[in-house]
Amino acid sequence: MEQELDEVARTANFSGVVRVDEDRQVFEKAYGLAHRGYKIPNTVDTRFAIASGCKAFTALAVVSLIEDGTLSADTRVRSILGADLPLIDDEVTVWQLLAHRSGIGDYFDEEVITDINEYVLPVPVQNLRDIEQYVPILDGYPQKFPPGTQFGYNNGGYVVLSLIAERASGVPYHDLVRQRVCAPAGLPDTEFLRSDSLGERTAIGYLPIDGEWRTNVFHLPIRGGGDGGIYTTAADVSAFWRAFFAGRIVSERWVTEMVKPHSEIPEDKLRYGLGFWLHGSTSQVQLVGWDAGVSFKTVHEPESGITRTVLGNTSDGVWPVARFLSGTRR
């Protein structure tokens, strides 16, 4: 397998880390560079941004607040938003946001944004450090459909969730994720890092612009929010799956609820739970992230315990490798 994987990675110009956990055995391998300027190689314990993979962390933080009574699944978000974001329908609930069934307008609508490598944020990225700073850019987008009537993948909805969680708990969102998800799961290398202060053992994201590799520092918020931007390692991803399904982050009752299909997306052969993608015909649970200079996919099989994870610091390099690991070539 390793020789064939190397060929796939070479052909894809893959930069990142591959990890497979199976039958209590671990295969790990790193490719490419964490820092192209200084030619610092990626290693198996390099930290990578995982873009929308972060939505599971947001969902778990919110569900933990539901479990302790701070929120309920039926909480209407208007009761916490007050006068902010007036175009969000008064009937939108926390559960609908978790399930991408709220229908609210999306500040980062992937049906509209055709090139992930474009500069798409409407404000300077350094102005997006904390969740409250997202409020102005979330505003002005009308409802796309009535709440609860259909599925519509929504980045803005998960930023609203992080805002709701922060206001309801009185704890800053980034701290809330650290306390309620990373700590109980035992994830020492998982953190919302600032893109202008990444520290050691962290990969910089790269994308091709005008014929050269440039960093993504001007493309993404300087610190991630509820819809994406946390950094982690391959080992922490594996630990996350183990902790989640063992009920160490939220109760096993809520684990079941979060990986139960609440929406069918037949055109993609997928289903969606609460914060987690589900395979269309198997029990596989997935997290996927894609952004400028970031690509990430991890697939976990609850029955067998097999986990296949690919983290990358380019926009597209992960996908051929992830397909190879899944046994498909297209």
Secondary structure, DSSP 8 states (H G I E B T S, - for coil): -HHHHHHHHHHTT--EEEEEEETTEEEEEEESEEETTTTEE--TT-BEE-GGGGHHHHHHHHHHHHHTTSS-TT-BTHHHHTTSSTTS-TT-BHHHHHTT-S----TT-TTT---TTS---SS-GGG-SSGGGGHHHHTT---SS-TTSS----HHHHHHHHHHHHHHHSS-HHHHHIIIIIHHHT-TT-B---TT---TTB---EEEETTEEEESTTTS-SS-BTTB--EE-HHHHHHHHHHHHTTSSS-HHHHHHHTS--EEEGGGTEEE-SS-EEESSSS-EEEEEEETTEEEEEEE-TTT--EEEEEESBSSTHHHHHHHHHT---
